[in-house]
Amino acid sequence: MEMEYFIHEDADWSKCHQEWIEWCRQWLLSIGLPDSHLSLYAHPQEKLAFYSKGTVDIMFRYPFGVQELWGIAARGNYDLGQHAQASGKPQEIFDEASKKKFVPHVIEPAVGVDRIFLAVLCAAYAEEDVKDEKGAVEKRTVLRLSPRDAPVKVAVLPLLNNKEALVGRARELYKKLQRRYAAFYDDAGAIGRRYRRQDEIGTPWCVTIDFDTVEKDGTFTLRERDSMQQKRITEAELFALLEEQVY
């Protein structure tokens, strides 16, 4: 994916270039890539293309080594100059302030979707030893995806699938969540197994409908993927959490 951001020939190209580098870096952080895995590589002058004023690559530390993730180049007016030469049509614009024509210069960020996708998966994937509900150690596979990236935002799980009060309340909540979020309903198997299935696909939160939900205060058990911590939460608090974290 490439974008050309045009600037005035008298603009401070270095300042514009740095702003784009930082914007790209912040976007990568916003989708869950850890800052510790990112670095910047400035191309030395002798390796720059003849028309380039400066190129900086955002690098990512993959399991197989550090590789370029996103390149941001200050390309001068070379691109539009080439268009003008090949087409025979001028590529100038008229500047009202200076009352003269000029060929715009360009800052070009260029990135591959597949590289970003692989970086997100590499940063998120983990295997760890945890204890199950009986105290036995087992291997947990988890995708620590940002809530913005996770294909499922929240899973709704009735504690038991043979208790209509639990199933009915769980399906009611699931239908409400579906209107706004990518939600998942699962009532098959032990609750621990269901948690593990959601961990594997990167679901940030699981909501369990238990007997306290239907017999007492209406709150749910919210289980957080990364820490596996659980707490009681109201329906309003759940929607507020999702609104803040997903968008």
Number of C-alpha atoms within 10 A of each C-alpha: 8 12 12 15 15 16 17 15 14 9 11 10 20 13 10 16 23 14 12 18 21 12 12 18 19 13 11 20 14 13 16 18 23 15 12 8 13 19 16 16 12 14 14 10 12 7 9 14 12 10 12 16 16 20 23 20 21 21 18 24 18 18 9 6 7 13 16 19 24 24 21 23 24 24 20 22 21 17 16 18 18 12 13 15 11 9 10 9 10 13 18 14 12 11 11 8 6 7 8 10 12 16 21 21 23 24 25 20 22 15 19 13 10 10 14 17 10 13 21 22 15 16 19 17 15 13 11 10 11 14 11 13 9 6 8 9 12 11 12 16 19 21 23 24 24 21 20 15 16 18 17 18 23 28 23 26 26 26 22 19 17 10 12 11 17 23 20 15 17 25 17 12 16 21 15 12 20 13 9 11 18 15 20 19 18 18 16 13 11 11 17 10 12 16 22 17 16 23 23 17 17 26 30 27 25 26 28 24 26 22 18 14 19 15 11 8 10 16 23 25 20 22 21 18 22 15 7 14 10 16 11 16 15 15 13 9 12 18 14 11 11 18 12 8 12 14 7
